[in-house]
Amino acid sequence: MAALIMKGPEVSAGMKDSLITEAAKLKPVLAIIRVGARPDDLSYERGIIKRFDSLGIKVKVHELPENISQQEFNSEFAKINSDSTNNGVLLFRPLPESLSDNFAVNTIDPKKDIDCMSPVNLAGVFAGDKESFAPCTPLAVMEMLKFYGIDLAGKNIAIVGRSLILGRPLAMLMLAENATVTICHTKTRNLQEVCKRADIIIAAAGKAKMITPVYVNENSIIVDVGINLDENNKLCGDVDFERVSPVVKAISPVPGGVGAVTTSILAKNLIKAAKR
Ligand code: NDP
């Protein structure tokens, strides 16, 4: 049987009506802080503005010069963070090399920290506190699995990647749904076997097409979080989609997968912040 293709735009579309209703009630405001004009930041920013516009949510972009001093950056950040008209604050990272994000990470109001930059929210995610803000990409993975009716309780899950923005918090969200989670990394032995045995594989390593048919079985459910360029400079995930999709039960593509859900999750978190 052909694999179920789990499409990000379908998941986002499913979230749209309730986000519009809530946004009309709460009128939340998102403040974006961008230093300089990196192409990937600009592209993410355009994506957010387009999605939020379609939901009726206001976005304020604070563009700071790339050569801003640390002191000026901290003071601008403090001003935006304490502005009571902002319900959520999103700082694009990494910052230019000349700047540290220490001040921002440690002073952001946890109630406005809708992409989980603060250690306060991260600790909440690890403690299983559902009131905390979890990072948007792991939440997007959870939303996708929920949308396609994939229950996690009792399932064996292999997450490939242990970063603090992806693998680790995602493992905690899945644990909170009663999954049994194995977090894999570059030193994991027999990675192929670990993945092959899992009911669900989450690929979050940042290695183009590393998950090939030998990592999967016919019942594998695969969520591909990777964003890479292949040998022809084309966007691709961590999974060799062409070869893997015919031999598994369900899979998300790249592009058109998890990445397409992230901005909707950002809106969902902003609405949660506004409710407080
Ligand atoms: P990091 O580089 O911070 O982490 C990568 C992780 O993968 C590390 O834990 C690393 O192990 C592990 N890893 C790398 N290669 C292998 C391998 N061959 N076998 C096993 N484990 C491996 O990356 P991020 O977590 O920031 O991002 C991961 C991917 O997700 C990237 O492609 C990124 O672009 C994408 N991404 C997608 C988003 C979306 O919205 N869809 C949002 C954010 C990121 P070790 O710790 O041992 O080094």
Boltz pocket constraint, residues with backbone or C-beta under 6 A from the ligand:
constraints:
  - pocket:
      binder: B
      contacts: [[A, 137], [A, 160], [A, 161], [A, 162], [A, 163], [A, 164], [A, 165], [A, 166], [A, 167], [A, 184], [A, 185], [A, 186], [A, 187], [A, 188], [A, 191], [A, 203], [A, 204], [A, 205], [A, 206], [A, 207], [A, 210], [A, 224], [A, 225], [A, 226], [A, 227], [A, 228], [A, 258], [A, 259], [A, 262]]
      max_distance: 6.0
